[in-house]
Amino acid sequence: MRLTCLSAVALLSLLAVACSDKKQGDVVKADETTEEALPERFENDDLPMAADELFDDFMYYFASNEDLQRRRIDFPLKVQGGKDGKATTIEESQWQVDPFFMEGDEYTIIYDKPEQWELVNDTTLNNVTVEKILLSRDTVMQYLFERTDGRWHMTGIRSQRLDDNANAQFLKFYQKFASDSLFQQNSLKEEIEFSGPDPDDDFAQMDGFISPTSWDAFAPDIPRDSLYNIVYSSQDGKSKVKYFKICGISNGLQTELVFEQAKGKWMLTKLTE
């Protein structure tokens, strides 16, 4: 399952559960993420290889199923950083199951150029990092994943200060953009390219430009204090353009904000919904 919509692998898995494990009259919720959402054979064997082809598919199962999560972590798990900066390890008996962003409604992907978005569908990737960014704490927790022999595993955790993150400069701007309405207003380009639903007509699509004076009618809900970010490729801290995509987990919705930096100041230049 893609985190934004059902893939063939996940859909067949969910249907198998509905047919074999549920009595007649029971209801199976499409967004149910308990262990019952996986076929019984996954609990004893493993995911089919097809579910490991795309990291999105694997991550859905990894975050949703406790048994699978424990099997796919390389214990003792190496932990780098922390308060004293010393490397430590977590034993399997110490691990507390982490639902990651499955408890919320969305996750983000921050990238520097459009080609990087295509990596979401790249079946040759062998390294991906999931970041939990805590803006108010100036902390980023990085969960490191590697694919070996066709199977994704979590191989380590890295704790870092926000200043040490590749996107540090942009994230500090974003924190203020998301939490300060006046700063947000002053960070809008005079003409913002827009593509998305027409706020005056629920059934119409709008393509064109909007001005800062009409921003409130179009402004999307964006995460403020904490966010999960999936990093598919190396991030360029000196990039003058940042694509900030918000991906819905169960509804398939996507919102993309494009920011460009000029003369040291970030400005929102494009919104796509």
Backbone torsions as a table, in degrees:
resi	resn	phi	psi	omega
1	MET	NA	126.6	169.4
2	ARG	-68.0	150.1	-178.8
3	LEU	-65.6	-20.1	-179.6
4	THR	-100.3	-18.4	179.7
5	CYS	-162.9	162.5	-178.0
6	LEU	-72.8	129.6	170.6
7	SER	-90.5	171.8	-179.5
8	ALA	-62.0	-40.3	-179.3
9	VAL	-60.8	-50.1	-176.9
10	ALA	-69.4	-37.8	-179.3
11	LEU	-62.6	-43.9	178.2
12	LEU	-64.6	-35.7	179.0
13	SER	-64.4	-44.9	-179.3
14	LEU	-66.7	-38.8	178.9
15	LEU	-65.9	-35.7	179.1
16	ALA	-63.5	-39.9	178.1
17	VAL	-66.3	-43.3	-177.8
18	ALA	-61.5	-37.6	-176.6
19	CYS	-79.5	-36.3	-171.4
20	SER	-98.8	-29.3	-172.0
21	ASP	-105.9	-15.4	-176.4
22	LYS	-102.4	136.1	175.5
23	LYS	-74.7	160.1	179.4
24	GLN	-61.1	132.4	179.8
25	GLY	98.0	-18.0	176.5
26	ASP	-71.0	152.2	-178.8
27	VAL	-108.9	130.7	175.4
28	VAL	-106.3	118.0	-179.9
29	LYS	-81.6	137.0	-177.5
30	ALA	-65.6	-28.8	-177.2
31	ASP	-99.9	13.9	-179.5
32	GLU	-68.8	130.3	-174.9
33	THR	-124.3	28.5	176.6
34	THR	-84.6	177.4	179.7
35	GLU	-63.1	-23.6	179.6
36	GLU	-66.7	-15.0	-179.2
37	ALA	-79.2	-0.3	177.2
38	LEU	-115.6	141.2	175.6
39	PRO	-57.3	149.6	-176.6
40	GLU	-57.4	-34.9	-175.7
41	ARG	-65.6	-24.0	178.4
42	PHE	-67.1	-29.6	-176.5
43	GLU	-72.4	-29.8	-176.4
44	ASN	-99.3	-34.7	-178.3
45	ASP	-102.1	-95.5	176.8
46	ASP	-174.9	-179.7	177.2
47	LEU	-68.7	151.0	171.7
48	PRO	-64.4	151.9	-176.1
49	MET	-56.0	-31.9	-178.4
50	ALA	-61.5	-29.9	-179.7
51	ALA	-75.7	-10.8	177.7
52	ASP	-99.8	-1.5	-177.7
53	GLU	-69.5	-46.2	177.6
54	LEU	-105.8	134.6	-178.8
55	PHE	-60.9	-37.1	178.6
56	ASP	-55.7	-44.9	-179.7
57	ASP	-63.3	-47.9	179.5
58	PHE	-60.1	-44.2	-174.3
59	MET	-63.7	-33.7	177.7
60	TYR	-59.7	-49.0	-179.4
61	TYR	-69.6	-40.7	-178.2
62	PHE	-59.8	-41.5	-178.3
63	ALA	-80.0	-17.8	-173.2
64	SER	-98.4	-19.4	-171.7
65	ASN	-125.7	118.8	-175.1
66	GLU	-62.5	-46.6	-178.2
67	ASP	-62.8	-44.2	179.8
68	LEU	-63.7	-41.8	-178.9
69	GLN	-59.7	-44.3	-180.0
70	ARG	-65.5	-36.8	-179.6
71	ARG	-70.1	-27.4	-175.1
72	ARG	-99.6	15.3	172.9
73	ILE	-107.8	132.1	179.7
74	ASP	-83.7	92.9	178.4
75	PHE	-86.9	148.3	-7.4
76	PRO	-66.3	131.7	-174.0
77	LEU	-80.6	127.7	-179.6
78	LYS	-78.1	132.6	179.2
79	VAL	-122.4	120.6	179.9
80	GLN	-106.6	147.9	178.3
81	GLY	91.8	-145.1	-176.1
82	GLY	95.6	-175.7	-174.6
83	LYS	-62.9	-42.9	-177.3
84	ASP	-95.5	-2.5	177.1
85	GLY	77.3	1.5	-178.4
86	LYS	-85.4	147.2	177.2
87	ALA	-78.6	136.5	178.2
88	THR	-132.0	-178.4	176.6
89	THR	-135.1	155.8	175.8
90	ILE	-117.3	123.9	176.2
91	GLU	-81.4	159.9	-179.2
92	GLU	-58.5	-37.0	-179.1
93	SER	-67.4	-18.3	-178.9
94	GLN	-94.6	-12.6	-173.3
95	TRP	-73.5	129.9	173.4
96	GLN	-103.7	124.8	-175.5
97	VAL	-54.8	132.1	-176.3
98	ASP	-112.2	117.9	178.6
99	PRO	-80.0	-3.4	-177.9
100	PHE	51.0	-132.6	-175.4
101	PHE	-86.4	4.8	-178.5
102	MET	-68.0	-19.6	177.5
103	GLU	-78.3	-16.4	179.1
104	GLY	-102.2	-157.7	-176.7
105	ASP	-113.8	-8.2	-169.8
106	GLU	-159.9	166.0	169.4
107	TYR	-142.3	170.9	-177.0
108	THR	-123.1	161.4	170.3
109	ILE	-134.1	121.2	178.3
110	ILE	-108.1	125.4	-179.2
111	TYR	-144.0	168.2	-170.2
112	ASP	-99.8	-21.9	-178.6
113	LYS	-153.1	153.5	-174.2
114	PRO	-55.2	-32.8	-177.6
115	GLU	-61.9	-28.0	-178.6
116	GLN	-68.5	-25.3	178.0
117	TRP	-65.6	-30.1	-179.7
118	GLU	-65.6	-18.8	-179.7
119	LEU	-65.7	-18.7	176.8
120	VAL	-58.0	-31.2	-178.4
121	ASN	-102.8	12.5	-177.4
122	ASP	-85.4	116.0	-178.3
123	THR	-86.0	1.6	179.9
124	THR	-99.3	-2.1	-179.7
125	LEU	-64.9	141.0	177.5
126	ASN	-125.1	-2.9	178.8
127	ASN	-141.0	125.6	177.1
128	VAL	-140.5	144.0	177.7
129	THR	-118.6	132.2	173.8
130	VAL	-104.8	123.4	-177.7
131	GLU	-107.2	134.4	167.9
132	LYS	-106.2	108.9	-173.9
133	ILE	-101.0	117.4	179.3
134	LEU	-107.8	93.3	-171.5
135	LEU	-63.1	-43.8	-177.1
136	SER	-69.0	-19.7	179.2
137	ARG	-101.2	-0.1	-178.7
138	ASP	54.2	40.2	-175.0
139	THR	-131.5	142.6	173.8
140	VAL	-128.3	123.7	173.6
141	MET	-99.4	121.3	-179.4
142	GLN	-108.1	122.9	178.0
143	TYR	-101.8	118.4	-171.9
144	LEU	-96.6	127.2	-179.2
145	PHE	-121.2	138.4	175.7
146	GLU	-132.0	150.5	176.5
147	ARG	-112.0	119.6	177.2
148	THR	-127.5	139.0	-177.2
149	ASP	52.2	34.7	175.8
150	GLY	81.0	4.6	-176.8
151	ARG	-121.9	132.8	176.6
152	TRP	-79.9	139.9	176.8
153	HIS	-139.0	147.8	168.5
154	MET	-84.6	125.6	-173.9
155	THR	-111.1	-10.0	-179.7
156	GLY	-179.0	168.6	175.8
157	ILE	-131.0	137.4	177.4
158	ARG	-125.3	125.6	175.8
159	SER	-101.8	128.9	-179.1
160	GLN	-139.7	156.1	173.1
161	ARG	-72.5	150.7	-179.0
162	LEU	-56.7	-36.6	-179.4
163	ASP	-60.7	-24.3	-177.3
164	ASP	-90.4	-4.7	-179.7
165	ASN	-78.7	146.7	-178.6
166	ALA	-60.6	-29.3	-179.6
167	ASN	-99.3	20.1	-172.6
168	ALA	-53.3	-49.8	-176.7
169	GLN	-60.7	-46.4	-179.7
170	PHE	-67.0	-40.6	-177.7
171	LEU	-64.8	-34.1	177.4
172	LYS	-67.5	-39.1	174.0
173	PHE	-64.1	-46.3	-177.2
174	TYR	-60.5	-39.1	-179.9
175	GLN	-56.2	-43.3	-179.9
176	LYS	-74.9	-36.5	178.7
177	PHE	-61.0	-39.0	-176.0
178	ALA	-79.2	-23.6	-172.1
179	SER	-111.4	-15.5	-176.0
180	ASP	-118.9	107.2	-174.8
181	SER	-63.5	-37.5	179.7
182	LEU	-68.4	-42.2	177.6
183	PHE	-63.5	-39.2	178.2
184	GLN	-60.8	-45.2	-179.7
185	GLN	-61.2	-37.7	-179.3
186	ASN	-79.9	-3.5	-179.8
187	SER	-109.0	21.9	178.9
188	LEU	-105.0	134.1	175.9
189	LYS	-65.6	155.4	-178.0
190	GLU	-59.0	-36.3	174.1
191	GLU	-127.9	119.4	-178.0
192	ILE	-104.6	120.4	177.3
193	GLU	-65.3	132.9	-175.6
194	PHE	-135.5	140.6	172.6
195	SER	-143.6	119.7	-177.7
196	GLY	167.0	-170.0	-178.2
197	PRO	-62.6	142.4	175.6
198	ASP	-77.7	120.1	-177.9
199	PRO	-63.4	-17.1	-179.7
200	ASP	-97.3	-4.3	-178.7
201	ASP	-149.5	108.5	-176.5
202	ASP	-61.0	-20.2	-175.1
203	PHE	-105.6	5.9	-175.8
204	ALA	-113.2	148.9	176.3
205	GLN	-106.2	142.0	-176.6
206	MET	-121.6	134.3	175.1
207	ASP	-132.7	126.2	-179.0
208	GLY	165.9	-138.0	-179.3
209	PHE	-132.3	147.5	175.3
210	ILE	-124.6	156.0	-178.7
211	SER	-104.8	161.7	177.6
212	PRO	-57.1	-29.4	-179.1
213	THR	-68.4	-23.4	179.3
214	SER	-104.8	9.6	-174.6
215	TRP	-58.0	-40.9	-176.1
216	ASP	-57.7	-29.3	-178.9
217	ALA	-76.4	-18.8	-174.9
218	PHE	-114.7	-17.1	-172.3
219	ALA	-57.8	126.0	179.5
220	PRO	-83.6	162.7	171.8
221	ASP	-75.5	128.2	-179.8
222	ILE	-128.1	149.3	178.9
223	PRO	-63.6	144.3	-174.6
224	ARG	-106.9	-56.5	-171.2
225	ASP	-97.6	-44.1	-177.9
226	SER	-129.9	146.5	178.7
227	LEU	-152.7	151.7	173.6
228	TYR	-100.1	135.0	-179.8
229	ASN	-128.5	132.4	177.1
230	ILE	-101.4	122.2	-176.8
231	VAL	-104.7	112.1	-178.7
232	TYR	-95.4	-17.8	179.6
233	SER	-149.6	169.6	-178.5
234	SER	-61.7	144.5	-178.2
235	GLN	-100.4	140.3	180.0
236	ASP	-99.8	106.7	-179.0
237	GLY	-66.2	-15.3	-178.7
238	LYS	-99.8	1.1	-179.7
239	SER	-61.8	137.5	179.9
240	LYS	-92.2	3.2	177.9
241	VAL	-133.1	135.8	175.4
242	LYS	-131.4	127.7	174.2
243	TYR	-98.4	123.1	-176.7
244	PHE	-116.4	100.9	-176.2
245	LYS	-105.0	128.6	177.2
246	ILE	-103.4	120.1	-175.1
247	CYS	-111.0	124.0	175.6
248	GLY	-73.2	141.8	-176.2
249	ILE	-80.8	-46.9	-174.3
250	SER	-109.1	-15.2	-175.2
251	ASN	-104.0	-6.8	177.2
252	GLY	75.1	3.2	-178.3
253	LEU	-76.3	147.0	177.0
254	GLN	-135.8	137.7	175.2
255	THR	-127.6	130.1	179.9
256	GLU	-122.9	128.1	174.0
257	LEU	-113.1	132.3	178.9
258	VAL	-110.4	126.2	179.4
259	PHE	-115.7	139.6	177.1
260	GLU	-127.7	142.6	-178.4
261	GLN	-104.5	129.0	176.9
262	ALA	-138.6	129.3	-179.1
263	LYS	54.2	38.7	175.5
264	GLY	80.1	4.5	-177.8
265	LYS	-119.5	129.7	177.0
266	TRP	-83.0	139.2	177.7
267	MET	-135.7	142.6	173.7
268	LEU	-78.3	125.0	-176.8
269	THR	-116.3	-17.1	-176.3
270	LYS	-153.4	143.1	176.2
271	LEU	-134.0	127.0	177.1
272	THR	-127.8	129.5	180.0
273	GLU	-124.2	NA	NA
